Amino acid sequence: MTILRKLSEEIVPLSGKQGLVLLVVIACIFQFTLFFSPALADEAVNKAKVTAASALEELIINDSLLKEAVMDQEAAKLMNSDPTVTETEQVLPAPVIKIIRTSTHTITAYNSEAAQTDDTPCITANGFDVCAHNEEDTIAANFLKFGTKVQIPELFGDRIFIVRDRMNKRYSDRVDVWMKEKSDARQFGVKVAKIQVIVIEETPIVIEQPTIVPEAVPAKEIAKK
């Protein structure tokens, strides 16, 4: 019996379920080969079965507790981690201004008045309505194509003008800036400054978008449900 008990203590913890089967087999061997008394053999087998059943039950409980602990640890990691992670990217255009050429010209200003233009003072030579647009970004120039973008840094900083109008044919090298108010045009007067013909290119930039990850539910709460 002492030998059987020692074998059961060594086999069950080390081998798990396979050890239980081996233990029962050893008990049967004891019954048929080592014991002369059937009563002692039966007693040994019964004790082996009880020991094996108890060990199996303990093994199942420990396995269940271990799985629950692992799930709780994983849930805790998710709850303690930063809930925002980068998931997607969005490409947006970033304007880049390139200077094509620079030249010096006489700069004047005008308004939408019939005396300064024609009988349709709000409509430019290319059909653009400056009065409806109501932004001071239109210039008249005979030496530049319609739609050309221009900057006059010395007078207007980084403002971008677009060629939408023409001047009298005798002003072949002059730039006329459209202004809303007549008083502003008079105050501006006549100036000489450098103009920059520019093009605007759009370069893609990448912007990361955070995505909120829902909080993890602990394993115990899932089991309750």
GROMACS elastic network, one bead per residue, 0.5 to 0.9 nm:
[ bonds ]
;  ai    aj funct       b0    kb
    1     4     6  0.50398   500
    1     5     6  0.61428   500
    1     6     6  0.86178   500
    1    44     6  0.68553   500
    2     5     6  0.51408   500
    2     6     6  0.62374   500
    2     7     6  0.86047   500
    3     6     6  0.52094   500
    3     7     6  0.61702   500
    3     8     6  0.86685   500
    4     7     6  0.50582   500
    4     8     6  0.61697   500
    4     9     6  0.86810   500
    4    23     6  0.85395   500
    4    26     6  0.81668   500
    4    27     6  0.75533   500
    4    30     6  0.86985   500
    4    44     6  0.78179   500
    4    48     6  0.78252   500
    5     8     6  0.50987   500
    5     9     6  0.62441   500
    5    10     6  0.86937   500
    5    47     6  0.88668   500
    5    48     6  0.80172   500
    5    51     6  0.88471   500
    6     9     6  0.51114   500
    6    10     6  0.62263   500
    6    11     6  0.85699   500
    7    10     6  0.51841   500
    7    11     6  0.59225   500
    7    12     6  0.84245   500
    7    23     6  0.75521   500
    7    26     6  0.89150   500
    8    11     6  0.52959   500
    8    12     6  0.59130   500
    8    13     6  0.85853   500
    8    19     6  0.82876   500
    8    20     6  0.82036   500
    8    23     6  0.63002   500
    8    48     6  0.73780   500
    8    51     6  0.73550   500
    8    52     6  0.77540   500
    9    12     6  0.60486   500
    9    13     6  0.68884   500
    9    14     6  0.87887   500
    9    51     6  0.89295   500
   10    13     6  0.63523   500
   10    14     6  0.64774   500
   10    15     6  0.85700   500
   10    19     6  0.88460   500
   11    14     6  0.54417   500
   11    15     6  0.57407   500
   11    16     6  0.77487   500
   11    18     6  0.86917   500
   11    19     6  0.50778   500
   11    20     6  0.73928   500
   11    22     6  0.78923   500
   11    23     6  0.71612   500
   12    15     6  0.55704   500
   12    16     6  0.54380   500
   12    17     6  0.74020   500
   12    18     6  0.80945   500
   12    20     6  0.58587   500
   12    22     6  0.89586   500
   12    23     6  0.78341   500
   12    51     6  0.88967   500
   12    52     6  0.73195   500
   12    55     6  0.66006   500
   12    56     6  0.82149   500
   13    16     6  0.58698   500
   13    19     6  0.78451   500
   13    55     6  0.78065   500
   13    59     6  0.84365   500
   14    19     6  0.73241   500
   15    18     6  0.56657   500
   15    20     6  0.78005   500
   16    19     6  0.53687   500
   16    20     6  0.67488   500
   16    55     6  0.83946   500
   16    56     6  0.76099   500
   16    59     6  0.72424   500
   17    20     6  0.51758   500
   17    21     6  0.67311   500
   17    22     6  0.88854   500
   17    52     6  0.89798   500
   17    55     6  0.89476   500
   17    56     6  0.68908   500
   17    59     6  0.83944   500
   18    21     6  0.52938   500
   18    22     6  0.63491   500
   18    23     6  0.86782   500
   19    23     6  0.60119   500
   19    24     6  0.86871   500
   19    52     6  0.86136   500
   20    23     6  0.50496   500
   20    24     6  0.64113   500
   20    25     6  0.87300   500
   20    48     6  0.89916   500
   20    49     6  0.86306   500
   20    51     6  0.88013   500
   20    52     6  0.54379   500
   20    53     6  0.81587   500
   20    55     6  0.79789   500
   20    56     6  0.74854   500
   21    24     6  0.52871   500
   21    25     6  0.63511   500
   21    26     6  0.87899   500
   21    52     6  0.83043   500
   22    25     6  0.50253   500
   22    26     6  0.62125   500
   22    27     6  0.86569   500
   23    26     6  0.51239   500
   23    27     6  0.62546   500
   23    28     6  0.87448   500
   23    48     6  0.69162   500
   23    49     6  0.83370   500
   23    52     6  0.73631   500
   24    27     6  0.50473   500
   24    28     6  0.63419   500
   24    29     6  0.87590   500
   24    45     6  0.72899   500
   24    48     6  0.64647   500
   24    49     6  0.66730   500
   24    52     6  0.77560   500
   25    28     6  0.51577   500
   25    29     6  0.63725   500
   25    30     6  0.87647   500
   26    30     6  0.62754   500
   26    31     6  0.86590   500
   26    45     6  0.89147   500
   27    30     6  0.50093   500
   27    31     6  0.62682   500
   27    32     6  0.89396   500
   27    41     6  0.80354   500
   27    44     6  0.65848   500
   27    45     6  0.51825   500
   27    46     6  0.87450   500
   27    48     6  0.65482   500
   27    49     6  0.86218   500
   28    32     6  0.64424   500
   28    33     6  0.85256   500
   28    41     6  0.81847   500
   28    44     6  0.88216   500
   28    45     6  0.66529   500
   29    32     6  0.53664   500
   29    33     6  0.57505   500
   29    34     6  0.71942   500
   30    33     6  0.54581   500
   30    35     6  0.60051   500
   30    41     6  0.65713   500
   30    44     6  0.78237   500
   30    45     6  0.81243   500
   31    34     6  0.63712   500
   31    35     6  0.56590   500
   31    36     6  0.82684   500
   31    37     6  0.86002   500
   31    38     6  0.71690   500
   31    40     6  0.80432   500
   31    42     6  0.68553   500
   31    44     6  0.76325   500
   31    45     6  0.72314   500
   32    35     6  0.66715   500
   32    36     6  0.82230   500
   32    38     6  0.86294   500
   32    41     6  0.77713   500
   33    36     6  0.78511   500
   34    41     6  0.82924   500
   35    38     6  0.69589   500
   35    39     6  0.88786   500
   35    40     6  0.67658   500
   35    41     6  0.57041   500
   36    39     6  0.88816   500
   36    40     6  0.80258   500
   36    41     6  0.78773   500
   37    40     6  0.54268   500
   37    41     6  0.63909   500
   37    42     6  0.87854   500
   38    42     6  0.60733   500
   38    43     6  0.85274   500
   39    42     6  0.51639   500
   39    43     6  0.61699   500
   39    44     6  0.86506   500
   40    43     6  0.50294   500
   40    44     6  0.61740   500
   40    45     6  0.86582   500
   41    44     6  0.51204   500
   41    45     6  0.62452   500
   41    46     6  0.86458   500
   42    45     6  0.51128   500
   42    46     6  0.61086   500
   42    47     6  0.85885   500
   43    46     6  0.51625   500
   43    47     6  0.61701   500
   43    48     6  0.85352   500
   44    47     6  0.52107   500
   44    48     6  0.61071   500
   44    49     6  0.86149   500
   45    48     6  0.50239   500
   45    49     6  0.61558   500
   45    50     6  0.86645   500
   46    49     6  0.50612   500
   46    50     6  0.62115   500
   46    51     6  0.85676   500
   47    50     6  0.50585   500
   47    51     6  0.60344   500
   47    52     6  0.84240   500
   48    51     6  0.50601   500
   48    52     6  0.59715   500
   48    53     6  0.84993   500
   49    52     6  0.50210   500
   49    53     6  0.60274   500
   49    54     6  0.84982   500
   50    53     6  0.51332   500
   50    54     6  0.60888   500
   50    55     6  0.84916   500
   51    54     6  0.51748   500
   51    55     6  0.60635   500
   51    56     6  0.85175   500
   52    55     6  0.50863   500
   52    56     6  0.60210   500
   52    57     6  0.85836   500
   53    56     6  0.50673   500
   53    57     6  0.61627   500
   53    58     6  0.86152   500
   54    57     6  0.51876   500
   54    58     6  0.62291   500
   54    59     6  0.85634   500
   55    58     6  0.51001   500
   55    59     6  0.60540   500
   55    60     6  0.86766   500
   56    60     6  0.62232   500
   56    61     6  0.86829   500
   57    60     6  0.52042   500
   57    61     6  0.62993   500
   57    62     6  0.86719   500
   58    61     6  0.51561   500
   58    62     6  0.61160   500
   58    63     6  0.85312   500
   59    62     6  0.51898   500
   59    63     6  0.60985   500
   59    64     6  0.86489   500
   60    63     6  0.51218   500
   60    64     6  0.62297   500
   60    65     6  0.86981   500
   61    64     6  0.51684   500
   61    65     6  0.62237   500
   61    66     6  0.85880   500
   62    65     6  0.51233   500
   62    66     6  0.60726   500
   62    67     6  0.86858   500
   63    66     6  0.51091   500
   63    67     6  0.63076   500
   63    68     6  0.87140   500
   64    67     6  0.52701   500
   64    68     6  0.62746   500
   64    69     6  0.86853   500
   65    68     6  0.51203   500
   65    69     6  0.61468   500
   65    70     6  0.86942   500
   66    69     6  0.51353   500
   66    70     6  0.62832   500
   66    71     6  0.87306   500
   67    70     6  0.51890   500
   67    71     6  0.62852   500
   67    72     6  0.86874   500
   68    71     6  0.51823   500
   68    72     6  0.62117   500
   68    73     6  0.86975   500
   68   219     6  0.65944   500
   68   220     6  0.75604   500
   69    72     6  0.51050   500
   69    73     6  0.62271   500
   69    74     6  0.87563   500
   69   219     6  0.84699   500
   70    73     6  0.51178   500
   70    74     6  0.63271   500
   70    75     6  0.86639   500
   71    74     6  0.51879   500
   71    75     6  0.61830   500
   71    76     6  0.86071   500
   71   218     6  0.73646   500
   71   219     6  0.56640   500
   71   220     6  0.87309   500
   72    75     6  0.50473   500
   72    76     6  0.60930   500
   72    77     6  0.86618   500
   72   217     6  0.89878   500
   72   218     6  0.56742   500
   72   219     6  0.55603   500
   72   220     6  0.75927   500
   73    76     6  0.50578   500
   73    77     6  0.62757   500
   73    78     6  0.87920   500
   73   218     6  0.87006   500
   74    77     6  0.51615   500
   74    78     6  0.64382   500
   74    79     6  0.87639   500
   74   216     6  0.88939   500
   74   218     6  0.85354   500
   75    78     6  0.52059   500
   75    79     6  0.62254   500
   75    80     6  0.86634   500
   75   215     6  0.87099   500
   75   216     6  0.56641   500
   75   217     6  0.65462   500
   75   218     6  0.54183   500
   75   219     6  0.72695   500
   76    79     6  0.50689   500
   76    80     6  0.60666   500
   76    81     6  0.84910   500
   76   216     6  0.79627   500
   76   217     6  0.89635   500
   76   218     6  0.74495   500
   77    80     6  0.52389   500
   77    81     6  0.60446   500
   78    81     6  0.52577   500
   78    82     6  0.80703   500
   78    83     6  0.79908   500
   78   215     6  0.70881   500
   78   216     6  0.61384   500
   79    82     6  0.80015   500
   79    83     6  0.77998   500
   79   215     6  0.59084   500
   79   216     6  0.60705   500
   79   217     6  0.85006   500
   80    83     6  0.83720   500
   81    84     6  0.87673   500
   82    85     6  0.73653   500
   82   213     6  0.87424   500
   83   211     6  0.81512   500
   83   212     6  0.56927   500
   83   213     6  0.51870   500
   83   214     6  0.72264   500
   83   215     6  0.74630   500
   84   210     6  0.57453   500
   84   211     6  0.55480   500
   84   213     6  0.62057   500
   85   209     6  0.84389   500
   85   210     6  0.54693   500
   85   211     6  0.55668   500
   85   212     6  0.67626   500
   85   213     6  0.73150   500
   86    89     6  0.80734   500
   86   208     6  0.63598   500
   86   209     6  0.59232   500
   86   211     6  0.60925   500
   86   212     6  0.89259   500
   87   208     6  0.77702   500
   87   209     6  0.66585   500
   87   210     6  0.63844   500
   87   211     6  0.60721   500
   88   207     6  0.87451   500
   88   208     6  0.63958   500
   88   209     6  0.56479   500
   88   210     6  0.74743   500
   88   211     6  0.79978   500
   89   206     6  0.63981   500
   89   207     6  0.57151   500
   89   209     6  0.58993   500
   90   205     6  0.82662   500
   90   206     6  0.58922   500
   90   207     6  0.53538   500
   90   208     6  0.66380   500
   90   209     6  0.72846   500
   91   204     6  0.59705   500
   91   205     6  0.56371   500
   91   207     6  0.64416   500
   92   202     6  0.89080   500
   92   203     6  0.82864   500
   92   204     6  0.56783   500
   92   205     6  0.56797   500
   92   206     6  0.68390   500
   92   207     6  0.75662   500
   93   201     6  0.89074   500
   93   202     6  0.52292   500
   93   203     6  0.55514   500
   93   205     6  0.63889   500
   94   201     6  0.81095   500
   94   202     6  0.52999   500
   94   203     6  0.51193   500
   94   204     6  0.60001   500
   94   205     6  0.64867   500
   95   200     6  0.61827   500
   95   201     6  0.56214   500
   95   203     6  0.63258   500
   95   204     6  0.87951   500
   96   199     6  0.82990   500
   96   200     6  0.55521   500
   96   201     6  0.50313   500
   96   202     6  0.59896   500
   96   203     6  0.68637   500
   97   198     6  0.65761   500
   97   199     6  0.59058   500
   97   201     6  0.63802   500
   97   202     6  0.88061   500
   98   197     6  0.86182   500
   98   198     6  0.54893   500
   98   199     6  0.53941   500
   98   200     6  0.63369   500
   98   201     6  0.75858   500
   99   102     6  0.76192   500
   99   196     6  0.63058   500
   99   197     6  0.59530   500
   99   199     6  0.66401   500
   99   200     6  0.89586   500
  100   196     6  0.72599   500
  100   197     6  0.54551   500
  100   198     6  0.52688   500
  100   199     6  0.70295   500
  101   195     6  0.84146   500
  101   196     6  0.58922   500
  101   197     6  0.54318   500
  101   198     6  0.73600   500
  102   194     6  0.66244   500
  102   195     6  0.56968   500
  102   197     6  0.63965   500
  103   193     6  0.84069   500
  103   194     6  0.53969   500
  103   195     6  0.56145   500
  103   196     6  0.68405   500
  103   197     6  0.85656   500
  104   192     6  0.70179   500
  104   193     6  0.55046   500
  104   195     6  0.61480   500
  104   196     6  0.89761   500
  105   173     6  0.65856   500
  105   174     6  0.58773   500
  105   175     6  0.68954   500
  105   191     6  0.84803   500
  105   192     6  0.56914   500
  105   193     6  0.58123   500
  105   194     6  0.62588   500
  105   195     6  0.72101   500
  106   173     6  0.74687   500
  106   174     6  0.51874   500
  106   175     6  0.63344   500
  106   176     6  0.85697   500
  106   190     6  0.70076   500
  106   191     6  0.57792   500
  106   193     6  0.66070   500
  106   194     6  0.87463   500
  107   174     6  0.61955   500
  107   176     6  0.59096   500
  107   177     6  0.73669   500
  107   189     6  0.84216   500
  107   190     6  0.58468   500
  107   191     6  0.50692   500
  107   192     6  0.56952   500
  107   193     6  0.68868   500
  108   174     6  0.77395   500
  108   175     6  0.63434   500
  108   177     6  0.61691   500
  108   178     6  0.89336   500
  108   185     6  0.78424   500
  108   188     6  0.72381   500
  108   189     6  0.61570   500
  108   191     6  0.65411   500
  108   192     6  0.87437   500
  109   139     6  0.86391   500
  109   175     6  0.82260   500
  109   176     6  0.50232   500
  109   178     6  0.57848   500
  109   179     6  0.66737   500
  109   184     6  0.83653   500
  109   186     6  0.75769   500
  109   188     6  0.67354   500
  109   189     6  0.70255   500
  109   190     6  0.77643   500
  110   113     6  0.84044   500
  110   116     6  0.69951   500
  110   117     6  0.86555   500
  110   176     6  0.65333   500
  110   177     6  0.61659   500
  110   178     6  0.51140   500
  110   179     6  0.60893   500
  110   180     6  0.85814   500
  110   181     6  0.88584   500
  110   182     6  0.74038   500
  110   185     6  0.57377   500
  110   186     6  0.83048   500
  111   114     6  0.89862   500
  111   116     6  0.69566   500
  111   117     6  0.81707   500
  111   121     6  0.80572   500
  111   122     6  0.87834   500
  111   177     6  0.85776   500
  111   178     6  0.57290   500
  111   179     6  0.54705   500
  111   180     6  0.61977   500
  111   181     6  0.67701   500
  111   182     6  0.59686   500
  111   185     6  0.70793   500
  112   115     6  0.86827   500
  112   116     6  0.71078   500
  112   117     6  0.68906   500
  112   118     6  0.89330   500
  112   120     6  0.83785   500
  112   122     6  0.54189   500
  112   123     6  0.83975   500
  112   130     6  0.81498   500
  112   131     6  0.76667   500
  112   178     6  0.78147   500
  112   179     6  0.80694   500
  112   180     6  0.75781   500
  112   181     6  0.88798   500
  112   182     6  0.86401   500
  113   116     6  0.53335   500
  113   117     6  0.61052   500
  113   118     6  0.75883   500
  113   119     6  0.83500   500
  113   120     6  0.83677   500
  113   121     6  0.52562   500
  113   122     6  0.78681   500
  113   182     6  0.89089   500
  114   117     6  0.50061   500
  114   119     6  0.52978   500
  114   120     6  0.68578   500
  114   121     6  0.53207   500
  114   122     6  0.89833   500
  115   118     6  0.67471   500
  115   119     6  0.84166   500
  115   121     6  0.85790   500
  116   121     6  0.78602   500
  117   120     6  0.75642   500
  117   121     6  0.55736   500
  117   122     6  0.88372   500
  117   124     6  0.88649   500
  117   167     6  0.86560   500
  118   121     6  0.56126   500
  119   122     6  0.89916   500
  120   123     6  0.56508   500
  120   124     6  0.81985   500
  121   124     6  0.74055   500
  121   129     6  0.89876   500
  121   130     6  0.88951   500
  121   131     6  0.87718   500
  122   128     6  0.79686   500
  122   129     6  0.54352   500
  122   130     6  0.55261   500
  122   131     6  0.53532   500
  122   132     6  0.80393   500
  123   126     6  0.78997   500
  123   127     6  0.55173   500
  123   128     6  0.54077   500
  123   130     6  0.64452   500
  123   131     6  0.79115   500
  123   165     6  0.87737   500
  124   127     6  0.51598   500
  124   128     6  0.51853   500
  124   129     6  0.65080   500
  124   130     6  0.71857   500
  124   140     6  0.86603   500
  124   164     6  0.61981   500
  124   165     6  0.50291   500
  124   166     6  0.77250   500
  125   128     6  0.73940   500
  125   140     6  0.87613   500
  125   164     6  0.65461   500
  125   166     6  0.60495   500
  126   146     6  0.72240   500
  126   164     6  0.58258   500
  126   165     6  0.63983   500
  126   166     6  0.86440   500
  127   164     6  0.81005   500
  127   165     6  0.86759   500
  128   132     6  0.89950   500
  128   133     6  0.84606   500
  128   164     6  0.69067   500
  128   165     6  0.84720   500
  129   132     6  0.55783   500
  129   133     6  0.62537   500
  129   134     6  0.85869   500
  130   134     6  0.57809   500
  130   135     6  0.72685   500
  130   136     6  0.83163   500
  130   138     6  0.75347   500
  130   178     6  0.83816   500
  131   135     6  0.81145   500
  131   180     6  0.80449   500
  132   135     6  0.86332   500
  133   136     6  0.86876   500
  134   137     6  0.89081   500
  134   180     6  0.73290   500
  135   138     6  0.77907   500
  135   179     6  0.82490   500
  135   180     6  0.78977   500
  136   139     6  0.85858   500
  136   161     6  0.80079   500
  136   177     6  0.79008   500
  136   178     6  0.61404   500
  136   179     6  0.56170   500
  136   180     6  0.69517   500
  137   159     6  0.76139   500
  137   160     6  0.64866   500
  137   162     6  0.62282   500
  137   163     6  0.87569   500
  137   177     6  0.78819   500
  137   178     6  0.73044   500
  137   179     6  0.85072   500
  138   160     6  0.88950   500
  138   161     6  0.54513   500
  138   162     6  0.52180   500
  138   163     6  0.60728   500
  138   164     6  0.60804   500
  138   165     6  0.75926   500
  138   176     6  0.87047   500
  138   177     6  0.63409   500
  138   178     6  0.55832   500
  138   179     6  0.83357   500
  139   150     6  0.87616   500
  139   161     6  0.63596   500
  139   162     6  0.60897   500
  139   163     6  0.50493   500
  139   164     6  0.61601   500
  139   165     6  0.62460   500
  139   166     6  0.82112   500
  139   175     6  0.67153   500
  139   176     6  0.54679   500
  139   178     6  0.57302   500
  140   144     6  0.88068   500
  140   162     6  0.85788   500
  140   163     6  0.57794   500
  140   164     6  0.61474   500
  140   167     6  0.59191   500
  140   174     6  0.83424   500
  140   175     6  0.58391   500
  140   177     6  0.64829   500
  140   178     6  0.76647   500
  141   144     6  0.59001   500
  141   145     6  0.82294   500
  141   146     6  0.87738   500
  141   163     6  0.66078   500
  141   164     6  0.81962   500
  141   165     6  0.65984   500
  141   166     6  0.52966   500
  141   167     6  0.61766   500
  141   171     6  0.83251   500
  141   172     6  0.75860   500
  141   173     6  0.74072   500
  141   174     6  0.62701   500
  141   175     6  0.50330   500
  141   176     6  0.65636   500
  142   145     6  0.77898   500
  142   165     6  0.81836   500
  142   166     6  0.55253   500
  142   167     6  0.62950   500
  142   168     6  0.82840   500
  142   169     6  0.74588   500
  142   171     6  0.73692   500
  142   172     6  0.55223   500
  142   173     6  0.69644   500
  142   174     6  0.75535   500
  142   175     6  0.80677   500
  143   172     6  0.62759   500
  143   173     6  0.63904   500
  143   174     6  0.82532   500
  144   147     6  0.85818   500
  144   148     6  0.66356   500
  144   163     6  0.71309   500
  145   148     6  0.57368   500
  145   163     6  0.69294   500
  145   164     6  0.85470   500
  146   149     6  0.88827   500
  146   162     6  0.76373   500
  146   163     6  0.50776   500
  146   164     6  0.54360   500
  146   165     6  0.75078   500
  147   162     6  0.56173   500
  147   163     6  0.52000   500
  147   164     6  0.63514   500
  148   161     6  0.82449   500
  148   162     6  0.56142   500
  148   163     6  0.53511   500
  148   164     6  0.83404   500
  148   197     6  0.72336   500
  148   198     6  0.77581   500
  148   199     6  0.81902   500
  149   160     6  0.65102   500
  149   161     6  0.56356   500
  149   163     6  0.65958   500
  149   196     6  0.84318   500
  149   197     6  0.59869   500
  149   198     6  0.56079   500
  149   199     6  0.66277   500
  149   200     6  0.85029   500
  150   159     6  0.85288   500
  150   160     6  0.57461   500
  150   161     6  0.50393   500
  150   162     6  0.61770   500
  150   163     6  0.76610   500
  150   195     6  0.66273   500
  150   196     6  0.54903   500
  150   198     6  0.58093   500
  150   199     6  0.85559   500
  151   156     6  0.76034   500
  151   157     6  0.76305   500
  151   158     6  0.65087   500
  151   159     6  0.61597   500
  151   160     6  0.50994   500
  151   161     6  0.61175   500
  151   162     6  0.88895   500
  151   194     6  0.87624   500
  151   195     6  0.57452   500
  151   196     6  0.50860   500
  151   197     6  0.66512   500
  151   198     6  0.73091   500
  152   155     6  0.57841   500
  152   156     6  0.56050   500
  152   157     6  0.65205   500
  152   158     6  0.74627   500
  152   159     6  0.74673   500
  152   160     6  0.79469   500
  152   161     6  0.83418   500
  152   193     6  0.72802   500
  152   194     6  0.63257   500
  152   196     6  0.63499   500
  153   156     6  0.52836   500
  153   158     6  0.58942   500
  153   159     6  0.76770   500
  153   193     6  0.86095   500
  153   194     6  0.76625   500
  153   195     6  0.73280   500
  153   196     6  0.80293   500
  154   157     6  0.62359   500
  154   193     6  0.65684   500
  154   194     6  0.71275   500
  154   195     6  0.84772   500
  155   193     6  0.75026   500
  156   159     6  0.58541   500
  156   160     6  0.86355   500
  157   160     6  0.87782   500
  160   198     6  0.88827   500
  161   177     6  0.85734   500
  163   166     6  0.82830   500
  165   176     6  0.87299   500
  166   169     6  0.83309   500
  166   176     6  0.84889   500
  167   170     6  0.80569   500
  167   171     6  0.64183   500
  167   172     6  0.79977   500
  167   174     6  0.81520   500
  167   175     6  0.82282   500
  167   176     6  0.74070   500
  168   171     6  0.57445   500
  168   172     6  0.79982   500
  169   172     6  0.61246   500
  170   173     6  0.87283   500
  171   174     6  0.55088   500
  171   175     6  0.84562   500
  172   175     6  0.89258   500
  177   185     6  0.84417   500
  178   185     6  0.80841   500
  179   182     6  0.72594   500
  179   184     6  0.69428   500
  179   185     6  0.62514   500
  180   183     6  0.89328   500
  180   184     6  0.77194   500
  180   185     6  0.82686   500
  181   184     6  0.53478   500
  181   185     6  0.66671   500
  181   186     6  0.89508   500
  182   185     6  0.51572   500
  182   186     6  0.63000   500
  182   187     6  0.86403   500
  183   186     6  0.51509   500
  183   187     6  0.61217   500
  183   188     6  0.85550   500
  184   187     6  0.50845   500
  184   188     6  0.60823   500
  184   189     6  0.88377   500
  185   188     6  0.50963   500
  185   189     6  0.65851   500
  186   189     6  0.53810   500
  186   190     6  0.89582   500
  188   191     6  0.78315   500
  213   216     6  0.87657   500
  217   220     6  0.83573   500
  217   221     6  0.65429   500
  217   222     6  0.68510   500
  218   221     6  0.54253   500
  218   222     6  0.65823   500
  218   223     6  0.89078   500
  219   222     6  0.50752   500
  219   223     6  0.62301   500
  219   224     6  0.87589   500
  220   223     6  0.50605   500
  220   224     6  0.63259   500
  220   225     6  0.88806   500
  221   224     6  0.51618   500
  221   225     6  0.65537   500
  222   225     6  0.53011   500
